[in-house]
Amino acid sequence: MKNLPIILMILFIIIGFSLHILALMKVFPLIISTPLLFIGILTFLFYLNDRKRFRGF
C-alpha cells in the first residue's frame, strides 16, 4: 500500500504520454494532452521531492 501513489502517478504519466503521442499524430487535441502530461510529471516530481524532507523535532 505504500507504493500505491507512486504506481498511480506513473500510470497517469504513461496515459498522458500516450495521449500526447496521439495528439502529435493529430488524433487527439494537443491543447488537452500537453497540460495532462505536464501535471502528471509535476505531481510525480513534487511527491518524490516531498517524501524525504526533514520536518523538525
C-alpha distances in whole Angstrom, upper triangle without the diagonal:
4,6,5,8,10,10,11,14,15,16,17,20,20,22,23,25,26,28,29,31,32,34,35,37,38,36,34,35,34,34,31,29,30,28,25,25,26,23,20,21,22,19,17,19,19,16,16,19,18,15,18,21,23,23,26,27
4,6,7,8,10,11,13,14,16,17,19,20,22,23,25,26,28,29,31,32,33,35,37,38,36,34,35,34,34,31,29,29,27,24,24,24,22,19,20,20,17,15,17,17,13,13,16,15,12,14,17,19,19,22,24
4,6,5,6,9,10,11,12,14,16,17,18,20,21,23,24,26,27,29,30,32,33,35,33,31,32,31,31,28,26,26,25,22,21,22,20,16,17,18,15,13,15,15,12,12,15,15,12,15,18,20,21,24,26
4,5,5,6,9,10,10,12,14,15,16,18,20,21,22,24,26,27,28,30,32,33,31,29,30,29,29,26,24,25,23,20,19,20,18,15,16,17,14,12,15,16,12,13,17,16,14,17,20,22,23,26,28
4,5,5,6,9,10,10,12,14,15,16,18,20,21,22,24,26,27,28,30,31,30,27,27,27,26,23,21,22,20,17,17,17,15,12,13,14,11,9,12,12,9,10,14,13,12,15,17,20,21,24,26
4,5,5,6,9,10,11,12,14,15,16,18,20,21,22,24,25,27,29,30,29,26,27,26,26,23,21,21,20,17,16,16,14,11,11,13,10,7,10,11,8,9,12,13,11,14,17,20,21,25,27
4,5,5,6,9,10,11,12,14,15,17,18,20,21,23,24,26,27,29,27,25,26,25,26,23,20,21,20,17,16,17,16,12,13,15,13,10,13,15,12,12,16,16,15,18,21,24,25,28,31
4,5,5,6,9,10,10,12,14,15,16,18,20,21,22,24,26,27,25,23,23,23,23,20,18,19,18,14,14,15,13,10,12,14,11,10,13,14,12,13,17,17,16,19,22,25,25,29,31
4,5,5,6,9,10,10,12,14,15,16,18,20,21,22,24,25,24,21,22,21,21,18,16,16,15,12,11,12,10,7,8,10,8,6,10,11,9,11,14,14,14,18,20,23,24,28,30
4,5,5,6,9,10,10,12,14,15,16,18,20,21,23,24,23,21,22,21,21,19,16,16,16,13,11,13,12,8,9,11,10,8,11,13,11,12,15,16,16,19,21,25,26,30,32
4,5,5,6,9,10,11,12,14,15,17,18,20,21,23,21,19,20,20,20,17,15,16,16,12,11,14,13,9,11,14,12,11,14,16,14,15,18,20,19,22,25,28,29,33,35
4,5,5,6,8,10,11,12,14,15,16,18,20,21,19,17,18,17,17,14,12,13,12,9,8,11,9,6,9,11,10,9,13,14,14,15,18,19,19,22,24,28,28,32,35
4,5,5,6,9,10,10,12,14,15,16,18,20,19,16,17,16,16,14,11,11,11,8,6,9,9,5,6,10,10,8,11,14,13,14,17,18,19,22,24,27,28,32,35
4,5,5,6,9,10,11,12,14,15,17,18,17,15,17,16,17,15,12,13,14,11,8,12,12,9,10,13,13,12,15,17,17,17,20,22,22,25,27,30,32,35,38
4,5,5,6,9,10,11,12,14,16,16,15,13,14,14,15,12,10,12,12,9,8,12,12,9,11,14,14,14,17,19,18,19,22,23,24,27,29,32,33,37,40
4,5,5,6,9,10,10,12,14,15,14,11,12,11,12,10,6,8,9,6,5,8,9,7,9,12,13,13,15,17,17,19,21,22,23,26,28,32,32,36,39
4,5,5,6,9,10,11,13,14,14,12,13,11,13,12,8,9,11,9,6,9,11,9,10,13,15,14,16,18,19,19,22,24,25,27,29,33,34,38,41
4,5,5,6,9,10,11,12,11,10,12,12,14,12,9,11,13,11,9,13,14,12,13,17,18,17,19,22,22,22,25,27,28,30,32,36,37,41,44
4,5,5,6,9,10,10,9,7,9,9,11,9,6,9,11,9,8,12,13,12,14,17,18,18,20,22,23,24,26,28,29,31,33,37,37,41,44
4,5,5,6,9,10,10,8,9,7,10,9,5,6,10,9,7,10,13,12,13,16,17,17,19,21,22,23,25,27,28,31,32,36,37,41,44
4,5,5,6,9,9,9,10,9,13,12,9,10,13,12,11,14,16,15,15,19,20,20,21,24,25,25,27,30,31,33,35,38,40,43,47
4,5,5,6,5,6,8,9,12,11,9,11,14,13,12,16,18,17,18,21,22,22,24,26,27,28,30,32,33,36,37,41,42,46,49
4,5,5,5,4,5,5,9,9,7,9,12,12,11,14,16,16,17,20,22,22,24,26,27,28,30,32,33,36,37,41,42,45,48
4,5,8,8,9,7,11,12,9,10,14,14,13,15,18,18,18,21,23,23,24,27,28,29,30,33,34,36,38,41,43,46,50
4,6,8,10,9,13,14,12,13,17,17,16,19,21,21,21,24,26,26,27,30,31,32,33,36,37,39,41,45,46,49,53
4,6,7,8,11,12,11,13,16,16,16,19,21,21,22,25,26,27,28,30,32,33,34,36,38,40,42,45,46,50,53
4,7,9,12,12,11,14,16,16,16,19,21,21,22,25,26,26,28,30,31,32,34,36,37,40,41,45,46,50,53
4,6,9,8,8,11,13,12,13,16,18,18,19,22,23,24,26,27,28,30,32,33,35,37,39,42,43,47,50
4,5,6,7,9,11,11,13,15,16,17,19,21,22,23,25,27,28,29,31,32,34,37,38,41,42,46,49
4,5,5,6,9,10,11,12,14,15,17,18,20,21,23,24,26,27,29,30,32,35,36,39,40,43,47
4,6,6,7,9,11,12,13,15,16,17,19,21,22,23,25,27,28,29,31,34,34,38,38,42,45
4,6,6,7,9,10,11,13,15,16,17,19,21,22,23,25,26,27,29,32,33,36,37,40,44
4,6,5,6,9,10,11,12,14,16,17,19,20,21,23,24,26,28,31,31,35,36,39,43
4,5,5,6,9,10,11,12,14,16,17,18,20,21,23,24,26,29,30,33,34,38,41
4,5,5,6,8,10,10,12,14,15,16,18,20,21,22,24,27,27,31,31,35,38
4,5,5,6,9,10,11,12,14,15,17,18,20,21,23,26,27,30,31,34,38
4,6,5,6,9,10,11,12,14,16,17,18,20,22,24,25,29,30,34,37
4,5,5,6,9,10,11,12,14,16,16,18,20,23,23,27,28,31,35
4,6,5,6,8,10,10,12,14,15,16,18,21,22,25,26,29,33
4,5,5,6,9,10,11,12,14,16,17,20,21,25,25,29,32
4,6,5,6,9,10,11,12,14,16,18,19,23,24,28,31
4,5,5,6,9,10,11,12,15,17,17,21,22,26,29
4,5,5,6,9,10,10,12,15,16,20,20,24,27
4,6,5,6,9,10,11,14,15,19,20,24,27
4,5,5,6,9,10,12,13,17,19,22,25
4,6,5,6,9,11,11,15,16,20,23
4,5,5,6,10,11,14,15,19,22
4,6,6,8,10,14,15,19,22
4,6,7,7,11,13,17,20
4,6,6,9,10,14,17
4,6,9,10,14,16
4,6,9,12,15
4,6,9,12
4,6,9
4,7
4
